[in-house]
Amino acid sequence: MAPNLAATFDGVGNLLDKLLGVINWDDYLFEAVNQLSDEPIPREFLPKPPASSNTGWYPFKNKEELSNPYVNPHLDFYPEETHGFNVYKSSQSKKWLKDLPHDLRVQMIEQNNKHYYIFEPTLLRNGHIVIPVFFYHNGPNLMAKCAVPRITYTESPPTIVIQMPLDPSFDLHALKSLNVVDFDQIYDEIKISGLSIGQLCSHQIWG
């Protein structure tokens, strides 16, 4: 279970549960297109599909279409940091990389058969705990912009308070750029003094 974030991000931990239901792609695509556009887009810009094709996987016919070998190579699932060079596709846009709100940006990456989510504490191979905020490509590498949380321990009863900047921007100096190959343990695996970090922090992150 993901931790809830206080203040601005209250309830983000329930995002996965929401995504397990049927997605209204008309509303989602309209919001996403507006986020990526420099000018407001009228709702009529996205035509309604015929009722027979109006499934939870619209605009794709079904979920298998994502793995279609003719389709999948042409899909970008992560924004790309180009440093201003050789920009030729929308996944390289500043808006996708830096400006999307937390609920529209990339939520999860897979590394070593584990799923790492934004705004969930992650244990690195060096033993440090970070909190991914953005996932993106930098050249061939899949990267994460991570907050280094402030963790306060209390022994009796055993609790911790996790603090990080709320709604940090991509270019915030306090965020660290890390290759996801350095990730070691997901949120549910991290233990401190034999207790799960989720129990200790009561699934809360504070600003």
Wavefront OBJ file of the C-alpha trace (Angstrom):
o trace
v 0.000 0.000 0.000
v 1.344 3.407 -0.949
v 1.652 6.125 1.673
v -0.771 9.019 1.649
v 0.833 12.409 1.247
v -0.277 15.209 3.493
v -1.589 18.582 2.308
v -1.425 18.974 -1.491
v -1.092 15.231 -2.192
v -3.615 13.921 0.328
v -5.027 10.672 -1.003
v -2.455 10.043 -3.744
v -1.820 6.631 -2.216
v -5.259 5.534 -3.423
v -4.464 6.369 -7.052
v -3.689 2.749 -7.959
v -7.075 1.630 -6.654
v -8.746 4.207 -8.878
v -6.762 3.061 -11.901
v -7.883 -0.545 -11.393
v -11.406 0.510 -12.366
v -12.578 1.419 -15.864
v -10.954 4.589 -17.088
v -13.015 7.238 -18.851
v -10.529 7.840 -21.653
v -12.519 10.728 -23.136
v -12.015 12.835 -20.017
v -8.468 11.574 -19.439
v -7.299 12.267 -23.011
v -8.965 15.665 -23.065
v -7.147 16.654 -19.853
v -3.837 15.219 -21.099
v -4.060 17.007 -24.453
v -4.811 20.290 -22.698
v -1.812 19.797 -20.403
v 0.487 19.303 -23.404
v -0.958 22.097 -25.509
v 0.158 25.717 -25.404
v -3.435 26.842 -26.108
v -6.730 25.606 -24.600
v -8.300 22.799 -26.631
v -12.102 22.702 -27.111
v -13.700 19.464 -25.909
v -15.097 18.859 -29.416
v -11.493 18.354 -30.549
v -11.683 14.746 -29.295
v -14.486 12.986 -31.193
v -16.554 10.438 -29.316
v -15.908 6.840 -30.426
v -18.785 4.639 -31.600
v -20.547 2.939 -28.682
v -19.302 -0.502 -29.767
v -15.647 0.577 -29.396
v -16.114 2.640 -26.253
v -14.176 0.306 -23.947
v -11.960 0.941 -20.958
v -8.919 0.676 -23.280
v -10.079 3.322 -25.802
v -8.391 4.631 -27.959
v -6.872 1.132 -28.258
v -9.207 -1.714 -29.207
v -8.132 -3.721 -26.166
v -5.206 -4.129 -23.790
v -3.518 -6.640 -26.120
v -3.131 -3.851 -28.678
v -0.427 -2.312 -26.465
v 1.722 -5.416 -26.994
v 1.035 -5.585 -30.735
v 4.526 -5.806 -32.326
v 3.432 -3.318 -34.984
v 2.201 -0.825 -32.379
v 4.440 -1.182 -29.318
v 7.754 -0.032 -30.903
v 6.109 3.285 -31.794
v 4.816 4.036 -28.282
v 6.758 6.108 -25.775
v 5.828 5.354 -22.182
v 8.280 7.787 -20.567
v 9.216 11.402 -21.260
v 12.749 12.040 -22.446
v 15.347 14.544 -21.296
v 17.105 15.771 -24.458
v 18.905 18.806 -22.972
v 17.521 20.786 -25.917
v 19.111 18.700 -28.702
v 17.487 16.658 -31.499
v 13.920 17.266 -30.350
v 11.451 15.697 -32.799
v 8.594 14.030 -30.871
v 6.105 14.885 -28.152
v 7.691 12.591 -25.549
v 10.657 15.004 -25.627
v 8.503 18.009 -24.774
v 9.148 20.057 -21.655
v 5.491 19.764 -20.659
v 5.536 15.972 -20.540
v 8.901 15.882 -18.791
v 8.452 18.667 -16.244
v 5.004 20.222 -16.178
v 2.390 17.468 -15.842
v 0.642 17.259 -12.451
v 1.447 14.242 -10.312
v -1.685 12.310 -11.338
v -0.932 12.545 -15.086
v 2.815 11.898 -15.108
v 4.369 8.404 -15.233
v 3.265 6.570 -12.076
v 5.414 3.444 -12.075
v 8.482 1.752 -13.540
v 9.555 -1.879 -13.468
v 13.072 -2.777 -12.424
v 14.258 -6.327 -11.661
v 10.634 -7.548 -11.692
v 9.679 -5.028 -9.008
v 7.262 -2.119 -9.402
v 8.430 1.250 -8.070
v 5.905 4.085 -7.763
v 6.241 7.837 -7.462
v 5.785 9.180 -3.922
v 6.667 5.813 -2.364
v 9.862 5.418 -0.286
v 12.477 3.347 -2.129
v 15.613 1.757 -0.709
v 18.762 2.147 -2.818
v 21.562 -0.400 -3.081
v 23.733 1.878 -0.944
v 21.200 1.697 1.908
v 19.784 5.213 1.516
v 16.049 5.879 1.267
v 14.713 8.170 -1.470
v 11.262 9.021 -2.828
v 10.869 9.035 -6.646
v 8.911 12.005 -7.974
v 9.539 11.850 -11.753
v 10.486 8.957 -14.070
v 12.084 9.723 -17.445
v 14.637 8.645 -20.037
v 18.045 10.276 -20.353
v 19.640 8.728 -23.417
v 19.433 4.920 -23.015
v 19.029 5.150 -19.229
v 15.748 5.097 -17.314
v 16.113 7.697 -14.588
v 14.239 8.964 -11.546
v 14.192 12.408 -9.972
v 14.093 11.614 -6.265
v 13.537 13.552 -3.073
v 15.842 12.746 -0.166
v 13.387 12.636 2.740
v 14.010 13.809 6.259
v 13.205 10.870 8.554
v 12.652 11.433 12.271
v 12.673 8.384 14.565
v 10.863 7.930 17.860
v 11.707 4.828 19.910
v 8.701 4.558 22.226
v 6.397 3.789 20.626
v 8.458 2.968 17.509
v 7.357 5.464 14.842
v 8.939 7.552 12.112
v 7.912 10.800 10.452
v 8.859 11.121 6.764
v 9.109 14.645 5.364
v 9.802 15.875 1.841
v 8.971 18.943 -0.260
v 5.368 18.725 -1.428
v 4.793 19.170 -5.162
v 8.502 19.631 -6.003
v 9.332 20.840 -9.499
v 11.489 18.780 -11.868
v 14.346 21.288 -11.666
v 14.322 21.613 -7.893
v 17.930 21.468 -6.658
v 16.938 19.232 -3.749
v 15.920 16.408 -6.135
v 18.556 13.844 -7.106
v 18.774 12.259 -10.552
v 19.305 8.510 -10.122
v 19.516 5.605 -12.526
v 16.789 3.131 -11.576
v 19.339 0.287 -11.650
v 20.363 1.643 -8.224
v 16.904 0.822 -6.804
v 16.906 -2.182 -4.471
v 13.715 -2.479 -2.394
v 10.167 -1.302 -2.978
v 8.093 0.373 -0.278
v 6.482 -2.859 0.949
v 9.898 -4.516 1.418
v 11.646 -1.834 3.473
v 12.056 -2.681 7.154
v 13.560 -0.669 10.002
v 14.361 -2.549 13.220
v 12.246 -5.447 11.974
v 9.136 -3.339 11.322
v 7.861 -2.295 7.914
v 8.367 1.340 7.040
v 4.649 1.544 6.222
v 3.723 0.557 9.762
v 6.225 2.958 11.256
v 5.105 5.990 9.238
v 1.379 5.057 9.260
v 1.472 5.340 5.463
v 1.956 9.118 5.693
v 4.432 11.529 4.093
v 4.539 15.104 5.367
v 5.763 18.385 3.919
l 1 2 3 4 5 6 7 8 9 10 11 12 13 14 15 16 17 18 19 20 21 22 23 24 25 26 27 28 29 30 31 32 33 34 35 36 37 38 39 40 41 42 43 44 45 46 47 48 49 50 51 52 53 54 55 56 57 58 59 60 61 62 63 64 65 66 67 68 69 70 71 72 73 74 75 76 77 78 79 80 81 82 83 84 85 86 87 88 89 90 91 92 93 94 95 96 97 98 99 100 101 102 103 104 105 106 107 108 109 110 111 112 113 114 115 116 117 118 119 120 121 122 123 124 125 126 127 128 129 130 131 132 133 134 135 136 137 138 139 140 141 142 143 144 145 146 147 148 149 150 151 152 153 154 155 156 157 158 159 160 161 162 163 164 165 166 167 168 169 170 171 172 173 174 175 176 177 178 179 180 181 182 183 184 185 186 187 188 189 190 191 192 193 194 195 196 197 198 199 200 201 202 203 204 205 206 207
